[in-house]
Amino acid sequence: MSVSRPEHVDTLIVGGGLSGIGAACRLQQRFPGRSYAVLEARDAVGGTWDLFRYPGVRSDSDMATLGYPFRPWRDVKTLGSGAGIAEYIRDTAHDIGVLPHIRVRHRVISAQWSTADARWTVEVDTPGGRRTMTTRFLLLCSGYYRYDRGYRPDFADEDAFRGSVIHPQHWPEDYDYRGKRVVVIGSGATAVTLVPAMAQDAAHVTMVQRSPTYIVSAPSVDPVVVRARRWLPRRLASSVVRWRSIIQGQQRYAYLRANPEKGAAAIKAGVAAQLPDFARYEADFTPRYRPWDQRLCLVPDGDLFAAIRDERASIVTGRIERFTPSGLRLEDGRTIDAEAIITATGLEMHAGGGIRLEVDGRPVSLGDSMLYKGVLLTGIPNAGFWLGYVNSSWTLRADASARYVCRLLAHLDRTGYDWAVPVPEGTQHTHPALDLASGYVERGSAAFPKVGENAPWTRSHYVRDVIEARFSRVTRSMSFGRRVPHAASPRS
């Protein structure tokens, strides 16, 4: 009786969101004859942008940089809607020829690397049951948080509340909040998106925040983008707009980090210009941390401030003591009535989709690894880990990672080596790759790879990183090896 061999592909991509589809497109363009597969645990492509369905869901980075450089975003809107971005990802996969390689409802459970065989053996849950696949190179593009549940702190007496309690990550289809009093718990990008969107139809929306966030208004349509697309050829216009956004973003970030007090004052002045009665709200828009200790929140055309001015929305700063039958009670004694409470309380971090990893029979942890050139992992051969920037657009870093891995694969083809792994030289002082003080990051950053202080172990500046990815020596701080009957020592 013959036993069928596991299916083998040269490259296996885990995750069918912005990162995974981008990596697949780069592979398709660079190596059109090479076998690969994209495994997506959910039943649709799009990642975050297919998962989130709450009112007003949109990007928190400009689409000139969140879009792929090889297929620019065409809409003039600065921030893209969730549905629009999901459609853009699917259309990109179709246009580049990636769709036939995507397999939905395929959840990777574990992956074991064998140095002797120079390949990964991957266990996958599929609609037809558990299957085994093998691959030469494993790319972990599954994002940074759990898709099956969001972060939910325990609130006292939550069962006493008579209304609906909803987490934005699991928004009920066709939920009707028209004419209802709504409370949104949170102060991050999800909360500042939900409040003005729901305020259009709700009786009133109150944003309850434990502490304030830096909020910046941005035009929903950038006039420079409109003029560039009107007067320049399409490809040139897209390049000009993209690089303008990249450079401006890096300049703003550098200024705010170097001049936190002036930067905070400038952001507060921008809010004051939106709210004539600013003294009434000043405490609600004065964070206790420096700009970019956490991500800034963008609001298109100041929609959040407009909702507050029109008294369709309000902000309350304070700690929640407990839920009540009719809403919330704060620790300072204030009560807030509500018929629906939206817990925009954050994400639950999840490194590598929770996949169990082994190298030559030994369990390994992503949290014990260092990132090399922002993508490869120390101690884990032939593996890439996609992790976007925290201070800029996710896609900028994701695309730089894909470009570098393509260069590495080409180098392996030329030299005849079967595997590659980065090796630190000397002592490296490390710190978390996700360098933010946000609650969700602090709760889960230990499970993620670390970064060092010097190249090629850093990853924070796109211009430098993309030069490193495209032009630096592939062999720097790397060990390479060939398939052997038994594991041999690495050869540099």
Buried (B, 14 or more C-beta within 10 A) or exposed (E): EEEEEBBEBBBBBBBBBBBBBBBBBBBBBBBEEBBBBBBBBBEBBBBBBBBBBBBBBBBBBBBBBBBBBEBBBEBEBBBBBBBBBBBBBBEBBEEBEBBEBBBBBBBBEBBBBBBEBBBBBBBBBBEEEEEEBBBBBBBBBBBBBBBEEBBBEEBEEEEEBEBBBBBBBEBEEEEEBEEBBBBBBBBBBBBBBBBBBBBBBBEBBBBBBBBBBBBBBBBBEBEEBEEBBEEBEEEEBBBBBBBBBBEEBBEBBEBBBEBBEEBBEBBBEBBBEBBEEBEEBBEBBBBEBBBBBBBBBBBBBBBBBBBBBEEBBBBBBBEBBBBBEBBBBBEEEEEBEBBBBBBBBBBBBBBBBBBBBBBEEEEBBBBEBBBBBBBBBBBBBBBBBBBBBBBBBBBBBBBBBBBBBBBBBEBBEEEEBBBBBBEBEEEBEBEBBBBBEBBBBEBBBEBBBBBBEEBBBBBBBBEBBBEBBEEBEBEEBBBBBEBEEEEEEBEE
